[in-house]
Amino acid sequence: MNLTCVILTKNEEENISECIKSVYFCDEVIIIDDYSTDKTTEIARKLGARVYKRSLNDDFASQRNFGLAKATSKWALFLDADERIAVALRDEIIQMVNNPLITYEGFFLKRKDVVWGKEINQGEVGRVKLLRLAKKSSGKWRRRVHEIWQIKGKTKALVNPILHYPHSNLREFIKDINYFSTLHSSANRQERKNASLAKIVIWPLGKFVYNWIFKLGFRDKTAGFVTAGVMSFHSFLAWSKLWFLQRKDFTSV
């Protein structure tokens, strides 16, 4: 086998079908499911995926490494359930993994967000490149949240993007931001980072200016403004939650 696709899931019955169908070109599809209570795993099995149930425990790197261990192919492709591989990227991936002369150990994939029917082409989320395709033996995933795949060897960026359809509405967007800011604050605590008034107030403002002006988020108009605002709110929440964790540590001494 040349290529395994690994998909992490948790109550993704609305997304999982289209996600799996977009990677039918892979030799196998593996679902690592965090004990969904909806029909996610039932749908996945009907579409031919192998399903493993495993608790996330707020550790995305561990979950992805578990999926990597279950893969039987030379190459592994990681997707989230709200992501899709379009035809152009599919053809590009097939060309890379089937080329016996390829000297790269991994490939960065661009990701284009489609938020409420609007493509986000600018700002922080409009220019994302993620290492999602690599040889199985090339490395491991690190960090509990905002995890990265650390591999050894040469890498290259592919041309065509993953299509990402996050947050069906603003309520879901804010819900996700709240969840991930909690995980981010815990990760920062483990890495012995400290919150301060400057980080709680100035960094979120700076993040908004960075995304809206310097990363040209204004070109995406209202969708770009909302995205920049919510990403700034994520920064505020993460550093504020870390500050509360630090106070808890101090008062417990």
QUIRA-V202701 format. One record per residue. RES is the residue in one letter. PHI is phi in degrees with one decimal (none if undefined). D_LAST is the distance of its C-alpha to the last C-alpha in Angstrom with 1 decimal. Layout:
res=RES phi=PHI d_last=D_LAST
res=RES phi=PHI d_last=D_LAST
This chain:
res=M phi=none d_last=54.4
res=N phi=-102.3 d_last=53.4
res=L phi=-142.9 d_last=50.9
res=T phi=-113.0 d_last=48.2
res=C phi=-103.5 d_last=46.5
res=V phi=-111.4 d_last=43.0
res=I phi=-125.1 d_last=41.8
res=L phi=-89.4 d_last=38.4
res=T phi=-137.1 d_last=38.8
res=K phi=-161.6 d_last=37.1
res=N phi=53.6 d_last=39.6
res=E phi=-116.4 d_last=41.9
res=E phi=-61.9 d_last=45.3
res=E phi=-78.4 d_last=46.4
res=N phi=-111.4 d_last=45.9
res=I phi=-64.5 d_last=46.3
res=S phi=-62.2 d_last=50.1
res=E phi=-65.7 d_last=50.8
res=C phi=-63.4 d_last=48.1
res=I phi=-63.4 d_last=49.7
res=K phi=-61.0 d_last=53.2
res=S phi=-76.5 d_last=52.4
res=V phi=-120.7 d_last=51.6
res=Y phi=-63.5 d_last=54.6
res=F phi=-73.4 d_last=55.7
res=C phi=-74.8 d_last=52.9
res=D phi=-70.2 d_last=53.8
res=E phi=-152.4 d_last=51.0
res=V phi=-122.7 d_last=48.4
res=I phi=-116.7 d_last=45.1
res=I phi=-106.7 d_last=42.8
res=I phi=-107.6 d_last=39.2
res=D phi=-106.7 d_last=38.4
res=D phi=-87.9 d_last=35.1
res=Y phi=49.8 d_last=36.7
res=S phi=-59.1 d_last=38.7
res=T phi=-105.8 d_last=39.9
res=D phi=-105.6 d_last=43.0
res=K phi=-97.0 d_last=46.0
res=T phi=-53.8 d_last=44.4
res=T phi=-70.2 d_last=45.0
res=E phi=-62.1 d_last=48.4
res=I phi=-63.9 d_last=49.6
res=A phi=-61.0 d_last=48.3
res=R phi=-64.5 d_last=50.1
res=K phi=-62.9 d_last=53.3
res=L phi=-90.5 d_last=53.2
res=G phi=95.0 d_last=53.0
res=A phi=-81.3 d_last=49.4
res=R phi=-89.1 d_last=47.5
res=V phi=-114.1 d_last=44.4
res=Y phi=-121.4 d_last=41.3
res=K phi=-96.0 d_last=38.6
res=R phi=-155.4 d_last=35.0
res=S phi=-68.7 d_last=31.7
res=L phi=-67.2 d_last=30.3
res=N phi=53.0 d_last=26.6
res=D phi=57.1 d_last=26.0
res=D phi=-133.3 d_last=27.1
res=F phi=-70.2 d_last=30.4
res=A phi=-63.0 d_last=30.9
res=S phi=-62.7 d_last=30.8
res=Q phi=-64.0 d_last=33.2
res=R phi=-70.5 d_last=35.6
res=N phi=-65.9 d_last=35.5
res=F phi=-63.1 d_last=36.4
res=G phi=-63.5 d_last=39.3
res=L phi=-61.9 d_last=40.3
res=A phi=-67.4 d_last=40.5
res=K phi=-82.8 d_last=42.8
res=A phi=-68.2 d_last=45.1
res=T phi=-110.5 d_last=48.4
res=S phi=-96.9 d_last=49.8
res=K phi=-68.6 d_last=49.8
res=W phi=-111.1 d_last=48.3
res=A phi=-127.6 d_last=45.5
res=L phi=-118.7 d_last=45.2
res=F phi=-107.1 d_last=42.1
res=L phi=-132.2 d_last=42.4
res=D phi=-96.3 d_last=40.5
res=A phi=-64.2 d_last=42.4
res=D phi=-93.4 d_last=43.1
res=E phi=-112.4 d_last=44.7
res=R phi=-136.8 d_last=48.3
res=I phi=-102.2 d_last=50.4
res=A phi=-76.3 d_last=53.6
res=V phi=-59.2 d_last=56.9
res=A phi=-63.3 d_last=56.8
res=L phi=-69.9 d_last=53.4
res=R phi=-54.4 d_last=54.6
res=D phi=-63.5 d_last=57.6
res=E phi=-66.7 d_last=55.6
res=I phi=-64.2 d_last=53.1
res=I phi=-57.8 d_last=56.1
res=Q phi=-61.8 d_last=57.8
res=M phi=-71.6 d_last=54.8
res=V phi=-73.9 d_last=53.8
res=N phi=-96.8 d_last=57.5
res=N phi=-89.9 d_last=58.4
res=P phi=-69.4 d_last=58.7
res=L phi=-95.9 d_last=58.8
res=I phi=-64.2 d_last=55.5
res=T phi=-109.3 d_last=53.2
res=Y phi=-89.7 d_last=50.0
res=E phi=-92.5 d_last=47.1
res=G phi=-161.3 d_last=45.7
res=F phi=-134.8 d_last=46.4
res=F phi=-83.0 d_last=44.5
res=L phi=-114.2 d_last=45.6
res=K phi=-68.2 d_last=45.7
res=R phi=-132.6 d_last=44.5
res=K phi=-108.8 d_last=46.2
res=D phi=-80.9 d_last=44.5
res=V phi=-118.7 d_last=46.9
res=V phi=-108.9 d_last=45.2
res=W phi=54.2 d_last=47.2
res=G phi=82.7 d_last=50.4
res=K phi=-113.6 d_last=49.7
res=E phi=-71.8 d_last=49.2
res=I phi=-98.2 d_last=46.4
res=N phi=-103.9 d_last=47.8
res=Q phi=-124.5 d_last=45.6
res=G phi=71.9 d_last=42.1
res=E phi=-61.2 d_last=39.1
res=V phi=-83.4 d_last=40.1
res=G phi=-84.9 d_last=43.8
res=R phi=-132.7 d_last=43.6
res=V phi=-83.0 d_last=41.3
res=K phi=-127.4 d_last=42.1
res=L phi=-124.8 d_last=40.3
res=L phi=-76.8 d_last=40.9
res=R phi=-123.5 d_last=42.1
res=L phi=-127.9 d_last=45.1
res=A phi=-159.3 d_last=44.9
res=K phi=-66.9 d_last=46.2
res=K phi=-56.0 d_last=44.2
res=S phi=-87.3 d_last=43.7
res=S phi=-83.5 d_last=42.7
res=G phi=171.2 d_last=38.9
res=K phi=-128.5 d_last=35.8
res=W phi=-81.5 d_last=33.7
res=R phi=-128.7 d_last=30.3
res=R phi=80.0 d_last=27.2
res=R phi=-65.8 d_last=26.1
res=V phi=-135.3 d_last=27.5
res=H phi=51.2 d_last=30.1
res=E phi=-67.6 d_last=31.0
res=I phi=-130.4 d_last=33.6
res=W phi=-95.2 d_last=36.2
res=Q phi=-92.4 d_last=36.2
res=I phi=-125.8 d_last=39.6
res=K phi=-101.2 d_last=41.7
res=G phi=113.6 d_last=45.1
res=K phi=-74.6 d_last=46.9
res=T phi=-129.3 d_last=46.3
res=K phi=-148.4 d_last=48.3
res=A phi=-95.1 d_last=48.1
res=L phi=-79.5 d_last=50.5
res=V phi=-83.2 d_last=52.5
res=N phi=-89.3 d_last=52.3
res=P phi=-93.6 d_last=49.1
res=I phi=-68.5 d_last=47.3
res=L phi=-96.9 d_last=47.7
res=H phi=-118.5 d_last=44.5
res=Y phi=-117.9 d_last=44.8
res=P phi=-85.8 d_last=41.3
res=H phi=54.7 d_last=40.4
res=S phi=-63.7 d_last=43.5
res=N phi=-155.1 d_last=42.5
res=L phi=-65.1 d_last=40.0
res=R phi=-60.8 d_last=38.0
res=E phi=-67.5 d_last=37.5
res=F phi=-59.1 d_last=36.7
res=I phi=-67.5 d_last=33.9
res=K phi=-59.4 d_last=32.6
res=D phi=-66.5 d_last=32.5
res=I phi=-60.9 d_last=30.8
res=N phi=-62.6 d_last=28.0
res=Y phi=-62.7 d_last=27.6
res=F phi=-72.4 d_last=27.7
res=S phi=-67.1 d_last=25.4
res=T phi=-65.2 d_last=22.6
res=L phi=-63.6 d_last=23.4
res=H phi=-65.5 d_last=23.6
res=S phi=-64.4 d_last=20.2
res=S phi=-65.9 d_last=18.7
res=A phi=-64.1 d_last=20.9
res=N phi=-62.9 d_last=19.9
res=R phi=-63.2 d_last=16.2
res=Q phi=-63.6 d_last=17.3
res=E phi=-87.2 d_last=19.5
res=R phi=61.7 d_last=16.6
res=K phi=-83.7 d_last=18.5
res=N phi=-120.4 d_last=17.0
res=A phi=-85.1 d_last=18.4
res=S phi=-150.1 d_last=19.9
res=L phi=-59.2 d_last=22.4
res=A phi=-61.8 d_last=25.1
res=K phi=-70.2 d_last=24.3
res=I phi=-73.0 d_last=24.0
res=V phi=-101.4 d_last=27.2
res=I phi=-76.6 d_last=29.4
res=W phi=-60.7 d_last=29.0
res=P phi=-60.8 d_last=30.2
res=L phi=-63.3 d_last=33.1
res=G phi=-63.2 d_last=33.9
res=K phi=-65.3 d_last=33.9
res=F phi=-63.7 d_last=36.4
res=V phi=-60.7 d_last=38.6
res=Y phi=-59.6 d_last=38.4
res=N phi=-74.3 d_last=39.5
res=W phi=-77.7 d_last=42.0
res=I phi=-106.6 d_last=43.7
res=F phi=-69.8 d_last=43.1
res=K phi=-95.7 d_last=43.2
res=L phi=62.9 d_last=46.1
res=G phi=-61.0 d_last=44.5
res=F phi=-61.8 d_last=47.0
res=R phi=-70.0 d_last=49.7
res=D phi=-89.7 d_last=48.5
res=K phi=57.3 d_last=48.9
res=T phi=-61.0 d_last=47.1
res=A phi=-61.4 d_last=45.5
res=G phi=-67.7 d_last=44.2
res=F phi=-65.5 d_last=42.8
res=V phi=-63.1 d_last=41.0
res=T phi=-62.2 d_last=39.7
res=A phi=-62.1 d_last=38.4
res=G phi=-65.4 d_last=36.8
res=V phi=-70.1 d_last=35.0
res=M phi=-64.9 d_last=33.8
res=S phi=-65.4 d_last=32.4
res=F phi=-63.3 d_last=30.7
res=H phi=-58.0 d_last=29.1
res=S phi=-62.2 d_last=27.6
res=F phi=-60.3 d_last=26.4
res=L phi=-64.2 d_last=24.7
res=A phi=-61.7 d_last=23.1
res=W phi=-73.5 d_last=21.5
res=S phi=-65.7 d_last=20.6
res=K phi=-65.4 d_last=18.9
res=L phi=-64.7 d_last=16.9
res=W phi=-60.8 d_last=15.8
res=F phi=-65.1 d_last=14.6
res=L phi=-63.3 d_last=12.8
res=Q phi=-65.1 d_last=11.0
res=R phi=-64.9 d_last=10.1
res=K phi=-63.3 d_last=8.8
res=D phi=-61.6 d_last=6.6
res=F phi=-67.5 d_last=5.6
res=T phi=-74.1 d_last=5.5
res=S phi=-88.0 d_last=3.8
res=V phi=-74.5 d_last=0.0
